[in-house]
Amino acid sequence: MKRKFALLLAVIIGSFCIAFAQNSIKNLTPQEYDKAVKKDPKAVILDVRQPEEYKTGHIKGAILLNALDEQSFEKGLKQMDKTKTYYLYCRSGKRSNMAAQKMQKAGFKVMELKGGLKSWIKAEMPLEK
């Protein structure tokens, strides 16, 4: 019985460690995100929403790379410089987290806007159209 419990505990702890390691992407508040981008000479702002969403408003200087279009996203990644830091965002943070994980796994340095563009707007940060 003790052996089964020890094995179960080891599996749970191992799973937790793997999950934590896979999501080690730094999430920044809108203010932290803005400040980090301005201080980073190698910053690239990456909007991973769909083109229609981008047209309604985006963070100044953002490059569009639709995370839901896998083929286009992968092609875009191949053209990116891994020496730069990529600051990702989407509408709420789900797509950007998925994209950030893929990018991190591929060797990119990534940061993410916590809460996505919704939090940016709530914090009354500027948008560009």
RAGI-V293916 format. One record per residue. N is the residue number from 0. RES is the residue in three letters. D_CENTER is the distance of its C-alpha to the mean C-alpha in whole Angstrom. Layout:
# RAGI-V293916
n->N res->RES d_center->D_CENTER
n->N res->RES d_center->D_CENTER
This chain:
# RAGI-V293916
n->0 res->MET d_center->43
n->1 res->LYS d_center->42
n->2 res->ARG d_center->40
n->3 res->LYS d_center->39
n->4 res->PHE d_center->37
n->5 res->ALA d_center->36
n->6 res->LEU d_center->34
n->7 res->LEU d_center->33
n->8 res->LEU d_center->31
n->9 res->ALA d_center->30
n->10 res->VAL d_center->28
n->11 res->ILE d_center->26
n->12 res->ILE d_center->26
n->13 res->GLY d_center->24
n->14 res->SER d_center->22
n->15 res->PHE d_center->21
n->16 res->CYS d_center->20
n->17 res->ILE d_center->18
n->18 res->ALA d_center->16
n->19 res->PHE d_center->15
n->20 res->ALA d_center->15
n->21 res->GLN d_center->12
n->22 res->ASN d_center->10
n->23 res->SER d_center->11
n->24 res->ILE d_center->7
n->25 res->LYS d_center->8
n->26 res->ASN d_center->8
n->27 res->LEU d_center->10
n->28 res->THR d_center->12
n->29 res->PRO d_center->13
n->30 res->GLN d_center->16
n->31 res->GLU d_center->14
n->32 res->TYR d_center->12
n->33 res->ASP d_center->15
n->34 res->LYS d_center->17
n->35 res->ALA d_center->14
n->36 res->VAL d_center->14
n->37 res->LYS d_center->18
n->38 res->LYS d_center->18
n->39 res->ASP d_center->17
n->40 res->PRO d_center->19
n->41 res->LYS d_center->16
n->42 res->ALA d_center->13
n->43 res->VAL d_center->12
n->44 res->ILE d_center->10
n->45 res->LEU d_center->9
n->46 res->ASP d_center->9
n->47 res->VAL d_center->9
n->48 res->ARG d_center->11
n->49 res->GLN d_center->15
n->50 res->PRO d_center->18
n->51 res->GLU d_center->20
n->52 res->GLU d_center->17
n->53 res->TYR d_center->16
n->54 res->LYS d_center->20
n->55 res->THR d_center->20
n->56 res->GLY d_center->18
n->57 res->HIS d_center->15
n->58 res->ILE d_center->14
n->59 res->LYS d_center->17
n->60 res->GLY d_center->16
n->61 res->ALA d_center->13
n->62 res->ILE d_center->14
n->63 res->LEU d_center->13
n->64 res->LEU d_center->12
n->65 res->ASN d_center->12
n->66 res->ALA d_center->10
n->67 res->LEU d_center->14
n->68 res->ASP d_center->16
n->69 res->GLU d_center->16
n->70 res->GLN d_center->18
n->71 res->SER d_center->17
n->72 res->PHE d_center->13
n->73 res->GLU d_center->15
n->74 res->LYS d_center->18
n->75 res->GLY d_center->15
n->76 res->LEU d_center->14
n->77 res->LYS d_center->17
n->78 res->GLN d_center->18
n->79 res->MET d_center->15
n->80 res->ASP d_center->16
n->81 res->LYS d_center->15
n->82 res->THR d_center->17
n->83 res->LYS d_center->14
n->84 res->THR d_center->11
n->85 res->TYR d_center->8
n->86 res->TYR d_center->7
n->87 res->LEU d_center->4
n->88 res->TYR d_center->6
n->89 res->CYS d_center->8
n->90 res->ARG d_center->11
n->91 res->SER d_center->11
n->92 res->GLY d_center->7
n->93 res->LYS d_center->8
n->94 res->ARG d_center->8
n->95 res->SER d_center->4
n->96 res->ASN d_center->4
n->97 res->MET d_center->7
n->98 res->ALA d_center->6
n->99 res->ALA d_center->4
n->100 res->GLN d_center->7
n->101 res->LYS d_center->9
n->102 res->MET d_center->8
n->103 res->GLN d_center->9
n->104 res->LYS d_center->12
n->105 res->ALA d_center->13
n->106 res->GLY d_center->13
n->107 res->PHE d_center->11
n->108 res->LYS d_center->10
n->109 res->VAL d_center->6
n->110 res->MET d_center->6
n->111 res->GLU d_center->4
n->112 res->LEU d_center->7
n->113 res->LYS d_center->9
n->114 res->GLY d_center->10
n->115 res->GLY d_center->9
n->116 res->LEU d_center->12
n->117 res->LYS d_center->14
n->118 res->SER d_center->14
n->119 res->TRP d_center->14
n->120 res->ILE d_center->17
n->121 res->LYS d_center->19
n->122 res->ALA d_center->19
n->123 res->GLU d_center->21
n->124 res->MET d_center->19
n->125 res->PRO d_center->20
n->126 res->LEU d_center->19
n->127 res->GLU d_center->20
n->128 res->LYS d_center->22
